[in-house]
C-alpha cells in the first residue's frame, strides 16, 4: 500500500512539473512584461537633478550589445528584484528555444558599433539616456569630420613585414556600402576600435535618417590582408 501511495505521489509530482512547463512564447511574454515593469519604474521616478542618477549597464550573453538603464538610488532595490526576474524569464526563454532545436549563435561583431550612451539628461521630468541614434544628422556629420582624420592617421602609420597576424575592420560608407581596413591581430582591444565604433554608429545614424537608395549596391567579401611594400593591404572578392 505504501509503495502504491509513493508511486501515485511521484506520478502526481512529475505530471504537475511537466504541466508547468511553459512555451517559448509564454517565457517571452513574461520577460517582456517584466521589462515593461522596469521601464515603468524608471519612468515614474521624477528626474530633477541628473547628477543624482547613474547608468546601469548589463551585458547579455546572447546579445550583440549591452543593456543600459538610467538608475536612481531610490529605486535600486526594487529595480534589482525586477531585473533578476527579467533575467530569469529571459534565460528560460532561451532554454525553451534551445529545447525546440533553435541554434543560438554567439554574437559575432563583424561591424563595430558604439553602444554606450553619450549622456544622460532630465527631460519632461524623466531620466533618459541619449545615444548616437538620437542625434540629428548634422551632429553626426560634425562628429564624423573629427573622427575620420584619426582613422586616416592610424592607417597611414600602419606597417607590416608579412601577411601574418592581420585581420580587418569594416567602415560603413555614405552610399550604403562598406570598406575594409587592416587591423593588427592582438589579444587586447585595438586602440583604434573606439574611433571605428563611433564612426560606424554616426554613419548608420545618417543612413537611417537620410534613407538613401541602396537597392543597386553591390558588396565585396574580405579575401585576406597582404603586405605590399611594407603596408598592409586588404584584398576583396566579389560574391
Short mmCIF file of the C-alpha atoms (twelve columns), coordinates in Angstrom:
data_MODEL
# 
_entry.id   MODEL 
# 
loop_
_atom_site.group_PDB 
_atom_site.id 
_atom_site.type_symbol 
_atom_site.label_atom_id 
_atom_site.label_alt_id 
_atom_site.label_comp_id 
_atom_site.label_asym_id 
_atom_site.label_seq_id 
_atom_site.Cartn_x 
_atom_site.Cartn_y 
_atom_site.Cartn_z 
_atom_site.pdbx_PDB_model_num 
ATOM 1   C CA . UNK A 1   0.000  0.000  0.000   1 
ATOM 2   C CA . UNK A 2   2.819  2.381  0.897   1 
ATOM 3   C CA . UNK A 3   4.530  1.584  -2.411  1 
ATOM 4   C CA . UNK A 4   1.342  2.384  -4.312  1 
ATOM 5   C CA . UNK A 5   0.921  5.683  -2.477  1 
ATOM 6   C CA . UNK A 6   4.565  6.555  -3.134  1 
ATOM 7   C CA . UNK A 7   4.130  5.775  -6.838  1 
ATOM 8   C CA . UNK A 8   0.998  7.919  -7.002  1 
ATOM 9   C CA . UNK A 9   2.783  10.793 -5.244  1 
ATOM 10  C CA . UNK A 10  5.767  10.614 -7.613  1 
ATOM 11  C CA . UNK A 11  3.485  10.363 -10.651 1 
ATOM 12  C CA . UNK A 12  1.492  13.384 -9.489  1 
ATOM 13  C CA . UNK A 13  4.670  15.364 -8.863  1 
ATOM 14  C CA . UNK A 14  6.155  14.530 -12.259 1 
ATOM 15  C CA . UNK A 15  2.875  15.215 -14.038 1 
ATOM 16  C CA . UNK A 16  2.447  18.584 -12.320 1 
ATOM 17  C CA . UNK A 17  6.039  19.585 -13.138 1 
ATOM 18  C CA . UNK A 18  5.539  18.646 -16.767 1 
ATOM 19  C CA . UNK A 19  2.268  20.515 -16.821 1 
ATOM 20  C CA . UNK A 20  4.011  23.685 -15.582 1 
ATOM 21  C CA . UNK A 21  6.464  23.793 -18.499 1 
ATOM 22  C CA . UNK A 22  5.983  26.983 -20.476 1 
ATOM 23  C CA . UNK A 23  6.261  27.568 -24.181 1 
ATOM 24  C CA . UNK A 24  8.773  29.835 -25.900 1 
ATOM 25  C CA . UNK A 25  6.039  32.416 -26.380 1 
ATOM 26  C CA . UNK A 26  4.975  32.316 -22.733 1 
ATOM 27  C CA . UNK A 27  8.526  32.836 -21.463 1 
ATOM 28  C CA . UNK A 28  8.953  35.653 -23.981 1 
ATOM 29  C CA . UNK A 29  5.755  37.324 -22.753 1 
ATOM 30  C CA . UNK A 30  6.855  37.045 -19.131 1 
ATOM 31  C CA . UNK A 31  10.219 38.616 -19.946 1 
ATOM 32  C CA . UNK A 32  8.551  41.410 -21.934 1 
ATOM 33  C CA . UNK A 33  6.112  42.130 -19.097 1 
ATOM 34  C CA . UNK A 34  8.942  42.314 -16.565 1 
ATOM 35  C CA . UNK A 35  10.933 44.586 -18.868 1 
ATOM 36  C CA . UNK A 36  7.899  46.866 -19.110 1 
ATOM 37  C CA . UNK A 37  7.664  46.970 -15.307 1 
ATOM 38  C CA . UNK A 38  11.303 48.106 -15.220 1 
ATOM 39  C CA . UNK A 39  10.646 50.822 -17.802 1 
ATOM 40  C CA . UNK A 40  7.587  51.972 -15.857 1 
ATOM 41  C CA . UNK A 41  9.541  52.093 -12.599 1 
ATOM 42  C CA . UNK A 42  12.184 54.343 -14.138 1 
ATOM 43  C CA . UNK A 43  9.636  56.477 -15.997 1 
ATOM 44  C CA . UNK A 44  7.666  57.164 -12.810 1 
ATOM 45  C CA . UNK A 45  10.735 58.272 -10.856 1 
ATOM 46  C CA . UNK A 46  10.994 62.043 -11.022 1 
ATOM 47  C CA . UNK A 47  14.187 63.449 -12.502 1 
ATOM 48  C CA . UNK A 48  15.054 66.909 -11.179 1 
ATOM 49  C CA . UNK A 49  18.814 66.668 -10.732 1 
ATOM 50  C CA . UNK A 50  20.633 64.447 -13.247 1 
ATOM 51  C CA . UNK A 51  23.712 64.324 -11.008 1 
ATOM 52  C CA . UNK A 52  21.740 62.031 -8.675  1 
ATOM 53  C CA . UNK A 53  21.423 59.437 -11.443 1 
ATOM 54  C CA . UNK A 54  23.886 56.905 -12.826 1 
ATOM 55  C CA . UNK A 55  23.919 54.453 -15.743 1 
ATOM 56  C CA . UNK A 56  23.224 50.786 -15.040 1 
ATOM 57  C CA . UNK A 57  24.875 48.520 -17.627 1 
ATOM 58  C CA . UNK A 58  24.435 44.803 -18.174 1 
ATOM 59  C CA . UNK A 59  25.998 42.739 -20.948 1 
ATOM 60  C CA . UNK A 60  23.785 39.829 -22.018 1 
ATOM 61  C CA . UNK A 61  25.438 36.622 -23.312 1 
ATOM 62  C CA . UNK A 62  23.154 36.288 -26.353 1 
ATOM 63  C CA . UNK A 63  23.044 39.966 -27.173 1 
ATOM 64  C CA . UNK A 64  25.264 41.924 -29.529 1 
ATOM 65  C CA . UNK A 65  25.019 44.957 -27.297 1 
ATOM 66  C CA . UNK A 66  24.882 45.627 -23.571 1 
ATOM 67  C CA . UNK A 67  21.706 46.940 -21.938 1 
ATOM 68  C CA . UNK A 68  21.679 50.369 -20.310 1 
ATOM 69  C CA . UNK A 69  19.216 51.966 -17.896 1 
ATOM 70  C CA . UNK A 70  19.182 55.292 -16.034 1 
ATOM 71  C CA . UNK A 71  19.398 54.439 -12.342 1 
ATOM 72  C CA . UNK A 72  18.402 56.409 -9.219  1 
ATOM 73  C CA . UNK A 73  19.390 55.223 -5.710  1 
ATOM 74  C CA . UNK A 74  15.783 55.384 -4.522  1 
ATOM 75  C CA . UNK A 75  14.678 52.618 -6.920  1 
ATOM 76  C CA . UNK A 76  17.818 50.460 -6.921  1 
ATOM 77  C CA . UNK A 77  16.469 47.778 -4.574  1 
ATOM 78  C CA . UNK A 78  13.185 47.387 -6.452  1 
ATOM 79  C CA . UNK A 79  14.996 47.534 -9.781  1 
ATOM 80  C CA . UNK A 80  17.361 44.733 -8.740  1 
ATOM 81  C CA . UNK A 81  14.421 42.455 -7.929  1 
ATOM 82  C CA . UNK A 82  12.680 43.188 -11.222 1 
ATOM 83  C CA . UNK A 83  15.919 42.797 -13.150 1 
ATOM 84  C CA . UNK A 84  16.632 39.411 -11.535 1 
ATOM 85  C CA . UNK A 85  13.132 38.258 -12.536 1 
ATOM 86  C CA . UNK A 86  13.657 39.548 -16.070 1 
ATOM 87  C CA . UNK A 87  16.979 37.718 -16.433 1 
ATOM 88  C CA . UNK A 88  15.358 34.501 -15.189 1 
ATOM 89  C CA . UNK A 89  12.471 34.736 -17.673 1 
ATOM 90  C CA . UNK A 90  14.835 35.702 -20.485 1 
ATOM 91  C CA . UNK A 91  17.156 32.791 -19.679 1 
ATOM 92  C CA . UNK A 92  14.229 30.353 -19.594 1 
ATOM 93  C CA . UNK A 93  13.036 31.766 -22.916 1 
ATOM 94  C CA . UNK A 94  16.463 31.000 -24.371 1 
ATOM 95  C CA . UNK A 95  16.460 27.493 -22.866 1 
ATOM 96  C CA . UNK A 96  12.996 26.815 -24.290 1 
ATOM 97  C CA . UNK A 97  14.193 27.830 -27.764 1 
ATOM 98  C CA . UNK A 98  17.203 25.530 -27.454 1 
ATOM 99  C CA . UNK A 99  14.898 22.640 -26.441 1 
ATOM 100 C CA . UNK A 100 12.929 23.276 -29.625 1 
ATOM 101 C CA . UNK A 101 16.116 22.924 -31.642 1 
ATOM 102 C CA . UNK A 102 16.784 26.593 -32.247 1 
ATOM 103 C CA . UNK A 103 20.528 27.185 -32.686 1 
ATOM 104 C CA . UNK A 104 21.651 30.336 -30.899 1 
ATOM 105 C CA . UNK A 105 25.000 31.516 -32.188 1 
ATOM 106 C CA . UNK A 106 27.187 33.801 -30.088 1 
ATOM 107 C CA . UNK A 107 27.089 37.311 -31.439 1 
ATOM 108 C CA . UNK A 108 29.905 37.960 -33.883 1 
ATOM 109 C CA . UNK A 109 30.545 41.688 -34.085 1 
ATOM 110 C CA . UNK A 110 31.526 41.815 -37.732 1 
ATOM 111 C CA . UNK A 111 30.841 45.545 -37.773 1 
ATOM 112 C CA . UNK A 112 31.903 47.517 -34.736 1 
ATOM 113 C CA . UNK A 113 29.281 49.870 -33.288 1 
ATOM 114 C CA . UNK A 114 29.265 52.168 -30.275 1 
ATOM 115 C CA . UNK A 115 26.508 51.135 -27.861 1 
ATOM 116 C CA . UNK A 116 27.329 53.280 -24.837 1 
ATOM 117 C CA . UNK A 117 25.007 56.238 -24.194 1 
ATOM 118 C CA . UNK A 118 26.607 59.596 -24.898 1 
ATOM 119 C CA . UNK A 119 24.990 61.287 -21.941 1 
ATOM 120 C CA . UNK A 120 22.070 61.213 -19.520 1 
ATOM 121 C CA . UNK A 121 19.562 64.019 -19.098 1 
ATOM 122 C CA . UNK A 122 16.346 65.023 -17.375 1 
ATOM 123 C CA . UNK A 123 13.643 65.533 -19.983 1 
ATOM 124 C CA . UNK A 124 9.997  66.199 -19.128 1 
ATOM 125 C CA . UNK A 125 10.799 65.291 -15.515 1 
ATOM 126 C CA . UNK A 126 12.071 61.858 -16.602 1 
ATOM 127 C CA . UNK A 127 15.598 60.479 -16.793 1 
ATOM 128 C CA . UNK A 128 16.650 59.455 -20.286 1 
ATOM 129 C CA . UNK A 129 19.765 58.174 -21.992 1 
ATOM 130 C CA . UNK A 130 20.943 59.826 -25.189 1 
ATOM 131 C CA . UNK A 131 22.516 57.571 -27.808 1 
ATOM 132 C CA . UNK A 132 24.083 58.406 -31.157 1 
ATOM 133 C CA . UNK A 133 20.871 57.253 -32.839 1 
ATOM 134 C CA . UNK A 134 19.070 60.118 -31.046 1 
ATOM 135 C CA . UNK A 135 21.262 62.796 -32.635 1 
ATOM 136 C CA . UNK A 136 20.376 64.961 -35.605 1 
ATOM 137 C CA . UNK A 137 22.105 64.176 -38.885 1 
ATOM 138 C CA . UNK A 138 24.042 67.435 -38.663 1 
ATOM 139 C CA . UNK A 139 25.526 66.400 -35.317 1 
ATOM 140 C CA . UNK A 140 26.665 63.070 -36.729 1 
ATOM 141 C CA . UNK A 141 28.253 64.739 -39.753 1 
ATOM 142 C CA . UNK A 142 30.144 67.066 -37.423 1 
ATOM 143 C CA . UNK A 143 31.379 64.162 -35.311 1 
ATOM 144 C CA . UNK A 144 32.495 62.186 -38.372 1 
ATOM 145 C CA . UNK A 145 34.505 65.206 -39.530 1 
ATOM 146 C CA . UNK A 146 36.510 64.924 -36.297 1 
ATOM 147 C CA . UNK A 147 36.720 61.128 -36.085 1 
ATOM 148 C CA . UNK A 148 37.721 60.196 -39.640 1 
ATOM 149 C CA . UNK A 149 41.069 62.068 -39.640 1 
ATOM 150 C CA . UNK A 150 42.114 59.952 -36.646 1 
ATOM 151 C CA . UNK A 151 41.299 56.779 -38.607 1 
ATOM 152 C CA . UNK A 152 43.277 58.103 -41.590 1 
ATOM 153 C CA . UNK A 153 46.239 58.806 -39.315 1 
ATOM 154 C CA . UNK A 154 46.034 55.271 -37.919 1 
ATOM 155 C CA . UNK A 155 46.069 53.794 -41.432 1 
ATOM 156 C CA . UNK A 156 48.964 55.977 -42.566 1 
ATOM 157 C CA . UNK A 157 51.106 54.761 -39.658 1 
ATOM 158 C CA . UNK A 158 50.468 51.026 -40.199 1 
ATOM 159 C CA . UNK A 159 53.439 48.950 -41.341 1 
ATOM 160 C CA . UNK A 160 53.980 45.232 -41.925 1 
ATOM 161 C CA . UNK A 161 56.671 42.669 -42.559 1 
ATOM 162 C CA . UNK A 162 54.481 39.731 -43.600 1 
ATOM 163 C CA . UNK A 163 50.924 38.700 -44.378 1 
ATOM 164 C CA . UNK A 164 50.527 37.033 -40.995 1 
ATOM 165 C CA . UNK A 165 48.879 38.483 -37.907 1 
ATOM 166 C CA . UNK A 166 46.313 40.710 -39.633 1 
ATOM 167 C CA . UNK A 167 42.541 40.871 -39.637 1 
ATOM 168 C CA . UNK A 168 40.089 43.546 -40.726 1 
ATOM 169 C CA . UNK A 169 37.530 46.058 -39.544 1 
ATOM 170 C CA . UNK A 170 34.606 47.392 -41.545 1 
ATOM 171 C CA . UNK A 171 33.872 51.050 -42.189 1 
ATOM 172 C CA . UNK A 172 30.376 51.970 -43.358 1 
ATOM 173 C CA . UNK A 173 30.270 54.217 -46.417 1 
ATOM 174 C CA . UNK A 174 27.835 57.006 -47.212 1 
ATOM 175 C CA . UNK A 175 26.461 55.052 -50.212 1 
ATOM 176 C CA . UNK A 176 25.168 52.146 -48.075 1 
ATOM 177 C CA . UNK A 177 28.276 50.126 -48.817 1 
ATOM 178 C CA . UNK A 178 31.306 49.458 -46.697 1 
ATOM 179 C CA . UNK A 179 35.055 49.171 -46.964 1 
ATOM 180 C CA . UNK A 180 37.636 47.056 -45.165 1 
ATOM 181 C CA . UNK A 181 40.639 48.373 -43.293 1 
ATOM 182 C CA . UNK A 182 43.529 46.284 -41.912 1 
ATOM 183 C CA . UNK A 183 43.787 45.785 -38.167 1 
ATOM 184 C CA . UNK A 184 46.637 44.097 -36.327 1 
ATOM 185 C CA . UNK A 185 45.512 40.940 -34.527 1 
ATOM 186 C CA . UNK A 186 46.004 41.266 -30.794 1 
ATOM 187 C CA . UNK A 187 44.562 39.845 -27.584 1 
ATOM 188 C CA . UNK A 188 43.813 43.375 -26.394 1 
ATOM 189 C CA . UNK A 189 41.222 45.654 -27.953 1 
ATOM 190 C CA . UNK A 190 42.842 47.669 -30.771 1 
ATOM 191 C CA . UNK A 191 43.379 51.302 -29.825 1 
ATOM 192 C CA . UNK A 192 41.561 52.428 -32.979 1 
ATOM 193 C CA . UNK A 193 38.434 50.388 -32.198 1 
ATOM 194 C CA . UNK A 194 36.554 53.109 -30.318 1 
ATOM 195 C CA . UNK A 195 37.003 55.556 -33.201 1 
ATOM 196 C CA . UNK A 196 35.794 52.936 -35.679 1 
ATOM 197 C CA . UNK A 197 32.781 52.178 -33.461 1 
ATOM 198 C CA . UNK A 198 31.923 55.874 -33.220 1 
ATOM 199 C CA . UNK A 199 32.401 56.436 -36.947 1 
ATOM 200 C CA . UNK A 200 30.201 53.476 -37.936 1 
ATOM 201 C CA . UNK A 201 27.437 54.389 -35.496 1 
ATOM 202 C CA . UNK A 202 27.320 58.004 -36.665 1 
ATOM 203 C CA . UNK A 203 27.339 56.826 -40.286 1 
ATOM 204 C CA . UNK A 204 24.497 54.378 -39.532 1 
ATOM 205 C CA . UNK A 205 22.535 57.199 -37.896 1 
ATOM 206 C CA . UNK A 206 22.913 59.301 -41.048 1 
ATOM 207 C CA . UNK A 207 21.921 56.426 -43.349 1 
ATOM 208 C CA . UNK A 208 18.889 55.526 -41.225 1 
ATOM 209 C CA . UNK A 209 17.648 59.108 -41.247 1 
ATOM 210 C CA . UNK A 210 18.506 60.119 -44.825 1 
ATOM 211 C CA . UNK A 211 17.396 56.742 -46.235 1 
ATOM 212 C CA . UNK A 212 19.489 56.642 -49.452 1 
ATOM 213 C CA . UNK A 213 18.582 54.226 -52.242 1 
ATOM 214 C CA . UNK A 214 20.664 51.105 -51.598 1 
ATOM 215 C CA . UNK A 215 18.854 48.767 -53.983 1 
ATOM 216 C CA . UNK A 216 21.628 48.563 -56.609 1 
ATOM 217 C CA . UNK A 217 24.556 48.435 -54.243 1 
ATOM 218 C CA . UNK A 218 26.993 45.519 -54.728 1 
ATOM 219 C CA . UNK A 219 29.174 44.167 -51.951 1 
ATOM 220 C CA . UNK A 220 32.593 42.574 -51.857 1 
ATOM 221 C CA . UNK A 221 33.830 39.957 -49.390 1 
ATOM 222 C CA . UNK A 222 37.032 40.057 -47.393 1 
ATOM 223 C CA . UNK A 223 39.774 37.955 -49.038 1 
ATOM 224 C CA . UNK A 224 42.764 38.463 -46.785 1 
ATOM 225 C CA . UNK A 225 45.431 41.024 -45.936 1 
ATOM 226 C CA . UNK A 226 48.618 41.200 -47.996 1 
ATOM 227 C CA . UNK A 227 51.817 43.018 -47.058 1 
ATOM 228 C CA . UNK A 228 52.800 45.175 -50.033 1 
ATOM 229 C CA . UNK A 229 55.826 47.476 -49.849 1 
ATOM 230 C CA . UNK A 230 55.699 47.431 -46.072 1 
ATOM 231 C CA . UNK A 231 51.996 48.367 -45.879 1 
ATOM 232 C CA . UNK A 232 49.069 46.005 -45.089 1 
ATOM 233 C CA . UNK A 233 46.526 45.976 -47.937 1 
ATOM 234 C CA . UNK A 234 43.071 44.379 -47.700 1 
ATOM 235 C CA . UNK A 235 42.103 42.208 -50.634 1 
ATOM 236 C CA . UNK A 236 38.463 41.627 -51.545 1 
ATOM 237 C CA . UNK A 237 36.456 39.463 -53.897 1 
ATOM 238 C CA . UNK A 238 33.018 39.798 -55.437 1 
ATOM 239 C CA . UNK A 239 30.408 37.409 -54.027 1 
# 
